[in-house]
Amino acid sequence: MSEFANRRAARLTNWTDKVGLLLRDAPQIESKLFVGRRAELQQLLSILGPNEQPASQQKVVLGGMGGVGKTQLAIAYAKQYQHLYDSVLWLNATSEALLRDSIRSVALMFEESGNVSAYDDAPILAFFSRWLSQQGNTRWLLILDNYDNPELYDIRRFLPVRSQGSIIITTRLTGEVAERCACPIIHLQPLTSVGEALKVLATRSGREIHDSGRTL
């Protein structure tokens, strides 16, 4: 067993290590700037709500074209429903290298010295998978963001071995990723309602926007 694993095993005596809401490397999106998408938030909740069944994992692919708001929706869900989870983690899945870096960053939460730079990826990834698979550690949410290049690496290698927890995968290649990961799809469409679009503009600009005589 590696030095990292030995030191970590000495501290991790059960599943009660929790990190809460951990979005420090995620895009910073103020809650007031997130407008609409109530139906999609309810869809996510219906699929991802924590499940007490011991061998059940909730996964969903959040798909749509670039710029449609997939990341914003995933983060909005995480913030709004964080009380349902013991740990909420955002990971950058744009490439395998960036995903490994994100997992290494999470490892800092468990390493007393705060120094994981001396450790190889393998023991860190193995620990992370074991932690997600700890018996009883079922109330976690993992956001794997921007998995747009599934031809470059297989994200399934980074998922926990035990079927538990909740996972959001955002991607532009919805069908391909959903088939690979065997999970349902939420297709995110551009806002088509004039009222919703104007409300977004008003919220982000801080100005009143008028639509046919109405003030938003």
Secondary structure by P-SEA (a helix, b strand, c coil): ccaaaaaaaaacccccccccccccccccccccccccaaaaaaaaaacccccccccbbbbbbbcccccccaaaaaaaaaaaccccccbbbbbbcccaaaaaaaaaaaacccccccccccccaaaaaaaaaaaaaccccccbbbbbcccccccccccccccccccbbbbbbbccaaaaaaaaabbbbbbbbccccaaaaaaaaaaaacbbbbcccccc
